[in-house]
Structure formats: C-alpha cells, structure tokens
Amino acid sequence: MHGTMQDWPLVVHKIIDHAAIYHAGREVVSLACEGHVHRSTWAEVRGRARRVVAALQGLGVQPGDRVATLAWNTWRHVESWYGISGAGAVAHTINPRLFEEQITYIANHAEDRVLFFDLTFIKLVEKLAPQFKTIEHYVLLTDRAHMPADTSLNLLCYEDLLAAHDEAEWVAVPETAPAGLCYTSGTTGNPKGVQYSHRSNVLHAMAACATDTFGMSAKTTVLPVAPMYHANAWSIPYTAACAGAKLVMNGPNFDPPTLHKLIVDEGVDLALAVPTIWLGMMQYLEKTGQGLGKLDRTAIGGSAVPRAMIEAYDKLGVKVLQLWGMTEMSPLGTVGVGLPETDSMPYEQQLDIRIKQGRGIFGVEMKIVDDEGRELPRDGKAFGRLLVRGPWIVGSYFKGDGASAFEDGWFDTGDVATLDPLGYMQIVDRAKDVIKSGGEWVSSIDLENVAVGAPGVAEACVIGVHHPKWDERPLLLVVPKEGAEVTKDSVLAYLDGRIAKWWTPDDVLVVPSLPHTATGKLLKTALREQYKDYKLPTA
C-alpha cells in the first residue's frame, strides 16, 4: 500500500524554477573574471540555464554524460551548473588548485565530454588538453570581445553559444539520477569521485535553509567565498535559490580588501569561507580599523575554528557558525548553533561549546566507534572513529573506488571525534594526524587552536615527530603576523597553563609560511615528510 500524495520528483531544476517564479527579480551579483561587477537575477539565470541545455544537446551531450567546469563562482558558472544537470548530464566541478597531474587524472577518470572554463585558466587548459582523453569541446566562459586571438585550443564562446539557441525544456530524469560530481582533494593517492544525485542535492539544499543550519530566507544576502568546486560551494547556489536569497559571488578574488568591499557594498549579512579567509580578513580589519557592514553571521568550515577567531568576530558583532562536513557529505554534517541550555551559560562556557564542530542536522546520523567497531558513549569524553549516514552522504565512490571507507551502511569519515550529551560533536583529529605519545593521544587540532591565540601568531600547525622514548611528540610550527616578533619562548609561555603539561610541544619553529591543500586545509602530509628526520631537543 502507498500513500495518496503526488509523486513529485526531487530534481535540481525544481530549485531554479522556484527561484525564477517566486523570486524572479532577486539579484545574482558577481565579480567577473573580465574585471567588472555583473548583475543578473534568478529569472535570468533560469532562462540562460535552459539555453545551456539546448547548447549541450547541440554538442551531442546525452543524459548521464559528464560535463566539467573549471571555473570560479560567477553567474556563468551557476547558469552552466543548472544547465548541465537540467540537460540530464552530470556537472563535474574540477578544483583548479589541484596538482596538474590530479586534474588530468580526474578529467580522464570522469570521462568528461565537454569542459566549461574561465579566462584565468586558458594557459592551464592549453597545457593539459593533449592529456585529456575524452573532452571533445572546450567552452570559454566569456563573451566574444574577450575571446583570445591566439590559442592552441579550438574554443567555443559561451555567450555566442547561448545566443545561438533558444531555451530548451529540462530533460526528464529520475530523482535518483546523477546531477553532480566532485572529487576529493586527494592528499594521499588519487582523488576519489563523489557523484551526487538530484535527490541528494535537493534534500541537502532544503536542510541547509533551516533555521538551525544557515537560516536563509528571501531577506538574506549571502556570499559563498567557498568555491563551487569545493563541495558545491557548501550548497549555497542551491540553497540561495531555494530561499530566494540575493546571491553575491567573488569570482577569482579572494584578497581581504576585495572581499571586504563586496561585503559592505552589497549588504552581505551571511558569508561562508574556510578559516584562512577569515584569518586574512581579521588582519585586514586590524590594520584598517574598518567594520564589516551588515555582516552578522559567518559560517566557517574546512578545518577547526580557533577560539581566538570566534572571540575576535564576536567583538565585531559577527556570530561565527562553525560547520563540519565533507565532499562525501554534500557537504553539511554539523552546524554550531546554540541551544537554550548553552545560550544561558556564561560566555567562557559558551566558547567551550562553540569551539566544537556543532550538532548534527536532521538527515545526518552520527556515531563514534572503537577499533573493533563497538559504539562508544556520547559523554563528550570517549573518542573514536566518526561514522555517518544519511540521504546526502556518499554510499560508494564513483566507479567503486575506496570501498574500505564503508561499513554496514555507514561511511567512515577518517576523523576521530567525541559526541557530548547535548549532541555536539568535536573533531579530536584526523585519524592519520593524531599524535600517539607514550600510549596517550595528543590532539593536534586542539593544540593548534590554542597556539594560534598566542600574541603575534597568524597560523599554527602541529605534527607528530619521532621520539625514541615516547614514540611521537608534538612539533609546533607557527607563522607570525606581518611585523610581529614571535619566538619559541613567547609561544611556550602563552601555552603554559592553557594546555595539559604533557601536551606541551617539544619544540616550536617559527616559519614564514605553511603549505595548504587545494581546499585550504593544512597539508600535514608534506610537513610530516619535510620533518621526518627532525631531531627534537628532548630526544
């Protein structure tokens, strides 16, 4: 027996249809790669996305084919994104910050047939095109006036392509059909593909609109600094359309002055980015003495948010929502919203909660288990491997890669975490990053978050280094703020009393910079390799 409700498929084009009908004039603002500010609307985005459908059909693209994008967050990228999935094809967002070998690998692994790309990537695409095995058409996301005069590529002009076609109907596909493809950043081994379905994208977008998630509405002006190639810009191009929010995009610009001007000029009240972006913004605001206009909420994910950063933005009147998720989770898993129980706590105790990664949102189930797979208590003390499941969480990797990450319907995140009685989850470490010292574990994340609060410290990273007695001990690397004087002694003096004595790093090195992954996370694999033979003064 079935219920008597209509069978209304959860397909991605329903989102942009809703935005175009009920929020037709709401703005979509972009900093274009050509250098100007471009203004569009949800109605225009929908109309042009349907021209993308017709253009792809003219190029012979069939439902299920992969169509790649190598592009920043702009109106053209959003149009092509909706148009690709609206044609029944799969929008494969490629991360341009990956190593060239990885870009080639994933384009060939995905068997992409068409590549849409921005002006800034012409030289990169020219270099890699001979290695792409399946790409038949190269579409440059620009107008005729900005097409290059001299290139080895047989290019199609995006604006010419759209002008040559009328709007087409959306291609009917089941809600379980693939809509998007995103590869992990691949810090070890080859990147693995996560293929999102129409259903998973729509459910995730609806959940992301909720009050205890992003709390978005038609009154919201949102800036996703997180790129669309980084787990769908955390779903914001979908979620903003669902809510009818004004969408503001920074294109290829990630520098604090440009982002600050965009936030103030466009009246942004919600912005989303990784901690390194907000760290740079903090330093910019300290230098200039400026505020952040109407911005009152920022969602930060990608890596743990230091306590000092939460406090600094509180003083500016900007509430930090800490997020946790993964490419494999579309990406949302937890959001650091308050509860009546936490909002009534003294401020310092609230911070103790807010430095955690947040509470699981509806649609995400979590548990922690020991090495034998036994579930551990949710007491905020026991820590174990974090497993998740839900309707927008990967059930298998594209083409069957990485099968060992799945256990009886659960996805092993690779994180070590705690769960407390109020439902807040805290990442203790990546399983591969936790420091095992004398049979005890040192959380590199917790240590980093304290160290970054030391005077003059801009960024901190902790890795485990071999020790003949304790197996591993922490080595702390710190990057000073511009013009600041930071020493080993000053950092250790700051840490004294703020961490357990046995967590105290055996050495502190002041370095000019730290390596990061393509998604802005600290690249600890490279640092462990660099310091694998480092001799600690205590050894």
C-alpha positions in Angstrom: 0.0 0.0 0.0 1.2 3.5 -0.8 0.2 7.0 0.4 -2.0 9.0 -1.8 0.3 12.0 -2.3 1.6 13.2 -5.7 4.9 11.7 -7.0 6.9 15.0 -7.3 10.5 14.1 -8.2 13.2 15.9 -6.3 15.2 17.1 -9.3 17.6 20.1 -9.3 15.7 22.2 -11.9 12.8 22.4 -9.5 15.0 24.7 -7.3 15.9 27.2 -10.1 12.3 27.1 -11.3 11.1 28.1 -7.9 13.6 30.9 -7.7 12.7 32.2 -11.1 8.9 32.2 -10.4 8.7 33.4 -6.8 11.9 35.5 -6.6 12.3 36.5 -10.2 14.0 39.9 -9.6 16.2 38.9 -6.7 19.8 39.8 -7.7 22.7 37.5 -8.5 25.8 39.6 -8.3 29.3 38.5 -9.5 32.8 39.9 -9.7 33.5 38.8 -13.3 36.8 37.4 -14.5 36.9 40.3 -17.0 37.1 42.7 -14.1 33.6 44.3 -13.8 30.6 43.8 -11.5 27.9 41.8 -13.2 24.3 41.9 -12.1 21.7 39.3 -13.0 18.5 37.9 -11.5 17.2 34.4 -10.7 14.8 34.7 -13.6 17.7 35.5 -16.0 19.8 32.6 -14.6 17.0 30.1 -15.2 16.4 31.4 -18.7 20.1 31.2 -19.7 20.5 27.8 -18.0 17.8 26.5 -20.3 19.8 27.8 -23.2 22.8 25.8 -21.8 20.5 22.7 -22.1 19.9 23.4 -25.8 23.6 24.2 -26.4 24.7 20.9 -24.8 22.2 18.9 -26.8 23.6 20.6 -29.9 27.0 19.3 -28.9 25.7 15.8 -28.6 25.7 15.6 -24.8 23.4 12.8 -23.6 21.9 12.2 -20.1 24.5 10.7 -17.8 27.4 12.3 -19.7 29.9 14.2 -17.5 30.4 17.9 -18.4 33.3 19.5 -16.5 33.7 23.1 -15.2 37.0 24.7 -14.3 35.6 28.0 -13.0 35.2 30.5 -10.2 32.0 31.4 -8.5 30.2 33.6 -11.1 26.8 33.9 -12.7 28.0 32.0 -15.8 29.2 29.1 -13.6 25.9 28.9 -11.8 24.0 29.0 -15.1 26.1 26.3 -16.6 25.8 24.2 -13.4 22.0 24.3 -13.5 22.0 23.8 -17.3 24.2 20.8 -17.2 22.1 18.9 -14.7 19.0 20.3 -16.4 20.1 18.5 -19.6 20.3 15.2 -17.6 24.1 15.4 -17.6 26.4 15.5 -14.7 28.1 18.7 -13.6 31.7 17.9 -12.7 33.3 20.8 -10.9 37.1 20.5 -11.1 39.3 22.1 -8.5 41.9 24.3 -10.3 44.1 24.2 -7.2 44.8 20.5 -7.5 48.1 19.4 -8.9 48.1 19.3 -12.7 48.5 15.5 -12.7 45.4 15.3 -10.5 43.4 17.5 -12.8 44.3 15.3 -15.7 43.6 12.2 -13.7 40.1 13.2 -12.6 39.0 14.6 -16.0 40.0 11.3 -17.6 38.6 9.2 -14.8 35.3 11.0 -15.1 35.4 10.7 -18.9 34.3 14.3 -19.3 33.0 15.2 -22.7 32.8 19.0 -22.5 34.8 21.5 -20.5 33.4 24.9 -19.5 36.2 27.1 -18.1 37.1 30.6 -17.1 39.5 33.1 -18.8 42.0 32.7 -16.0 42.6 29.0 -16.9 43.4 29.3 -20.6 47.1 28.6 -20.2 46.4 25.7 -17.8 43.9 24.1 -20.2 46.2 24.6 -23.2 48.9 22.8 -21.4 46.7 19.9 -20.2 44.4 19.5 -23.2 46.7 17.0 -25.1 46.4 14.7 -22.0 42.6 14.8 -21.8 41.4 11.6 -23.4 37.6 12.2 -23.7 37.0 16.0 -23.8 35.6 16.9 -27.2 34.5 20.5 -26.8 36.1 23.5 -24.9 33.7 26.3 -24.0 35.3 29.5 -22.7 33.0 31.3 -20.2 33.2 34.7 -21.7 31.9 36.9 -24.5 33.2 37.5 -28.0 35.1 40.6 -27.1 37.3 38.7 -24.6 38.0 35.6 -26.7 41.8 35.1 -27.1 43.2 35.8 -30.5 46.0 33.3 -30.2 45.4 29.9 -28.7 46.1 26.2 -29.5 42.5 25.3 -28.5 39.5 25.0 -30.7 37.4 27.2 -28.5 33.6 27.8 -28.3 32.5 31.2 -26.9 29.9 30.7 -24.1 27.9 33.9 -24.9 27.9 33.0 -28.7 26.7 29.5 -27.8 23.8 30.8 -25.7 22.9 33.4 -28.3 22.6 30.7 -31.0 20.0 28.7 -29.0 16.5 29.2 -27.7 15.5 28.0 -24.2 15.0 24.2 -24.1 12.8 22.2 -21.8 14.5 20.5 -18.9 15.3 16.8 -19.6 13.2 14.5 -17.6 15.3 12.2 -15.4 14.5 10.3 -12.2 15.4 11.9 -8.9 18.0 9.2 -8.3 19.9 10.1 -11.5 23.4 11.7 -11.0 23.4 15.5 -11.1 26.9 16.4 -9.9 30.4 15.0 -9.5 33.1 16.3 -7.2 36.4 14.7 -6.4 38.2 14.7 -3.0 41.3 16.8 -2.8 43.4 13.7 -2.8 46.2 14.5 -0.3 47.2 10.8 -0.4 46.7 8.7 -3.5 44.4 9.6 -6.4 41.3 11.7 -5.7 38.1 9.8 -5.4 34.8 10.9 -7.1 31.6 11.6 -5.2 28.6 11.5 -7.5 25.6 13.5 -6.1 22.1 12.6 -7.2 19.3 15.1 -7.9 17.5 13.9 -4.8 20.5 14.3 -2.5 21.2 17.8 -3.8 17.6 18.9 -3.3 17.3 17.4 0.2 20.6 18.9 1.2 19.5 22.3 0.0 16.3 22.2 1.9 18.1 21.2 5.1 20.6 24.0 4.6 17.8 26.6 4.5 16.6 25.6 8.0 16.8 28.0 11.0 19.3 25.8 12.8 21.5 25.5 9.7 22.1 28.6 7.6 18.7 30.2 8.4 18.4 31.7 5.0 15.3 33.5 3.5 14.4 35.9 0.8 15.8 38.7 3.1 19.2 37.1 3.2 22.2 38.4 1.1 24.7 35.6 1.0 28.3 35.4 -0.1 29.8 31.9 -0.6 33.5 32.5 -0.7 33.8 28.7 -0.6 34.1 27.9 -4.3 31.7 25.7 -6.3 34.4 23.2 -6.8 34.7 22.8 -3.1 31.8 20.6 -2.3 29.2 22.6 -4.3 30.1 25.9 -2.5 28.6 24.2 0.5 25.3 24.0 -1.4 24.8 27.8 -1.4 23.9 28.2 -5.2 21.2 25.6 -4.5 20.2 26.9 -1.0 20.1 30.6 -2.1 17.8 29.7 -4.9 15.6 27.6 -2.6 15.3 30.5 -0.2 15.1 33.2 -2.9 18.1 35.0 -1.3 20.3 37.5 -3.0 23.4 35.7 -4.1 26.8 37.5 -4.2 29.9 35.9 -5.7 33.5 37.0 -5.6 34.7 35.4 -8.8 38.5 34.9 -8.9 39.0 37.4 -6.0 40.0 36.1 -2.5 42.0 39.0 -1.1 40.6 40.7 2.0 40.2 44.3 0.5 38.1 43.0 -2.4 36.1 40.7 -0.2 35.6 43.5 2.4 34.3 45.9 -0.3 32.0 43.3 -1.7 30.5 42.5 1.7 30.0 46.2 2.5 28.8 47.4 -0.9 26.3 44.6 -1.4 25.0 44.4 2.1 26.1 40.8 2.7 24.7 39.5 6.0 25.9 35.9 5.7 29.2 34.8 4.3 30.9 31.4 4.2 34.6 30.5 3.9 37.4 28.4 5.3 39.4 29.8 8.3 42.3 31.1 6.3 40.0 33.6 4.5 38.7 34.9 7.9 42.1 35.0 9.3 43.2 37.2 6.5 40.1 39.4 7.0 40.8 39.7 10.7 44.3 41.0 10.0 42.9 43.4 7.4 40.4 44.8 9.8 43.0 45.2 12.5 45.2 47.2 10.1 42.4 49.4 8.7 40.1 49.7 11.7 37.0 49.1 9.5 33.9 47.1 10.2 32.0 44.5 8.1 28.9 46.5 7.3 25.7 44.4 7.7 27.5 41.1 8.1 26.2 39.5 11.3 26.9 35.8 10.6 29.7 33.9 9.1 29.8 30.1 8.6 33.3 28.7 8.8 34.3 25.2 7.8 37.0 23.1 6.2 39.1 23.0 9.4 38.6 23.8 13.1 38.0 27.4 14.0 40.3 28.7 16.7 38.7 30.1 19.9 40.6 33.4 19.4 38.9 33.8 16.0 35.4 33.3 17.4 36.1 35.9 20.1 37.6 38.4 17.6 34.5 38.2 15.4 32.2 38.4 18.4 33.7 41.8 19.2 32.9 42.9 15.7 29.3 41.8 16.1 29.7 38.9 13.7 28.5 35.5 15.0 30.6 32.6 13.9 28.8 29.4 13.0 31.3 26.6 12.9 30.5 23.9 10.4 31.7 20.4 9.7 31.2 18.3 6.7 33.0 16.7 3.7 32.8 16.4 0.0 31.4 13.0 0.7 28.5 14.6 2.7 27.4 17.2 0.1 29.0 18.7 2.5 26.9 19.5 5.6 27.1 17.3 8.7 27.0 19.6 11.7 26.4 23.3 12.5 27.5 25.0 15.7 24.1 26.6 16.6 23.1 27.3 20.2 20.5 25.6 22.4 18.6 27.1 25.4 20.9 25.1 27.6 24.1 26.7 26.1 22.8 30.2 25.5 22.2 30.6 29.3 25.8 29.7 30.1 28.5 32.3 31.0 30.4 33.5 27.9 33.5 31.4 28.5 31.5 28.2 28.8 29.6 29.1 25.6 33.0 29.3 23.9 33.8 25.9 25.2 30.8 24.7 23.2 31.3 26.9 20.2 34.8 25.6 19.5 33.2 22.2 18.9 32.1 21.4 15.3 28.4 21.6 16.1 25.3 19.5 16.3 24.1 17.0 13.7 21.4 18.4 11.4 18.3 16.4 10.5 19.3 14.0 7.8 22.7 13.1 9.2 23.2 10.3 11.7 26.5 10.0 13.5 28.2 7.6 15.9 31.7 7.0 17.2 33.2 3.5 17.4 36.4 2.0 18.7 38.8 0.0 16.6 36.7 -3.1 17.0 33.5 -1.3 15.7 31.8 -1.1 19.1 29.8 2.1 19.6 31.1 4.4 22.2 29.1 6.6 24.7 28.0 10.1 23.9 29.6 11.6 27.0 31.9 14.2 25.5 34.9 12.2 26.8 35.1 9.0 24.8 36.6 9.4 21.4 36.6 7.1 18.4 36.2 6.8 14.7 33.4 9.0 13.4 30.9 7.2 11.2 27.9 8.9 9.4 25.0 8.0 7.2 22.1 9.9 5.6 20.3 10.7 2.3 23.0 13.1 1.1 26.0 11.1 2.3 28.1 9.0 -0.2 27.1 5.3 -0.4 30.1 4.4 -2.6 32.7 6.3 -4.6 32.5 6.8 -8.3 33.5 3.7 -10.2 33.8 1.7 -7.0 37.0 3.3 -5.6 37.7 3.4 -1.9 35.5 0.6 -0.8 37.2 0.3 2.6 35.5 3.6 3.7 32.1 1.9 4.0 30.9 -0.3 6.9 27.4 -1.8 7.0 25.8 1.3 5.5 27.9 3.8 7.4 30.7 6.0 5.9 33.9 6.2 7.9 34.9 9.9 7.8 38.5 9.3 8.8 38.0 11.6 11.7 38.5 10.9 15.4 35.7 12.6 17.4 33.7 12.9 20.6 29.9 13.3 21.0 28.5 15.0 24.1 25.1 14.6 25.8 23.8 17.8 24.1 24.6 16.4 20.7 27.7 18.5 20.0 30.4 16.8 18.0 34.1 17.7 18.3 36.8 16.5 16.0 39.8 15.4 18.0 41.9 14.8 14.9 42.1 13.2 11.6 42.9 9.5 12.3 46.2 10.0 10.4 47.1 13.2 12.2 46.6 12.3 15.9 49.9 12.2 17.8 50.4 9.0 19.8 52.7 9.8 22.7 53.5 7.2 25.3 50.2 5.4 24.8 48.2 8.6 25.0 46.8 10.7 22.2 47.6 14.4 21.7 45.0 16.3 19.6 46.9 18.4 17.0 43.7 20.4 16.3 43.2 21.4 20.0 46.8 22.3 20.3 46.8 24.4 17.1 43.6 26.2 18.2 45.2 27.3 21.4 48.6 28.2 19.8 47.0 30.5 17.2 45.8 32.7 20.1 49.4 33.5 21.1 50.5 37.1 20.6 51.7 37.7 17.1 50.8 34.3 15.7 48.9 34.2 12.5 48.8 30.5 11.9 49.8 27.3 13.7 50.3 23.7 12.8 51.2 20.7 14.9 52.7 17.4 13.6 54.0 14.3 15.4 57.8 13.8 15.2 59.5 10.6 16.2 60.8 10.3 19.8 62.9 7.4 21.0 61.1 7.2 24.3 57.5 8.4 23.7 57.1 7.2 20.1 55.9 10.6 18.9 55.9 14.1 20.4 54.4 17.3 19.1 56.4 19.8 17.0 54.7 23.2 16.7 55.2 25.3 13.6 53.9 28.9 13.7 53.7 31.7 11.1 54.0 35.2 12.6 51.7 38.1 11.7 53.2 40.7 9.5 55.6 42.8 11.5 55.2 40.7 14.7 58.1 39.2 16.6 57.4 35.6 17.7 59.8 33.3 19.5 59.7 29.8 20.8 59.8 31.1 24.4 57.0 33.5 23.8 54.7 30.8 22.4 55.6 28.3 25.1 54.9 31.0 27.8 51.5 31.6 26.3 50.7 27.8 26.2 51.7 27.3 29.8 48.5 26.8 31.9 46.3 26.7 28.8 47.0 23.1 27.9 47.9 19.9 29.7 51.6 19.9 30.6 52.3 16.7 28.7 50.8 18.3 25.6 53.5 21.0 25.6 55.3 20.9 22.2 58.9 19.5 22.5 59.9 22.3 20.0 58.5 25.4 18.4 59.7 26.6 15.0 58.8 30.0 13.6 58.4 29.6 9.8 57.4 32.1 7.0 54.5 30.1 5.7 52.8 26.7 5.8 51.6 24.5 2.9 47.9 24.1 2.3 45.7 21.6 0.3 43.7 22.7 -2.7 40.7 23.4 -0.3 42.7 25.5 2.2 43.5 22.9 4.8 47.0 22.5 6.3 48.9 20.0 4.2 50.3 17.9 7.0 51.4 15.0 4.8 54.0 17.4 3.2 55.1 18.7 6.6 55.5 15.2 8.0 57.7 14.3 5.1 59.7 17.5 5.4 60.3 16.9 9.2 60.5 13.2 9.2 64.2 13.2 10.2 63.9 16.2 12.6 65.6 15.7 15.9 63.7 17.1 18.8 65.7 18.8 21.6 64.2 16.3 24.1 65.1 13.2 22.0 
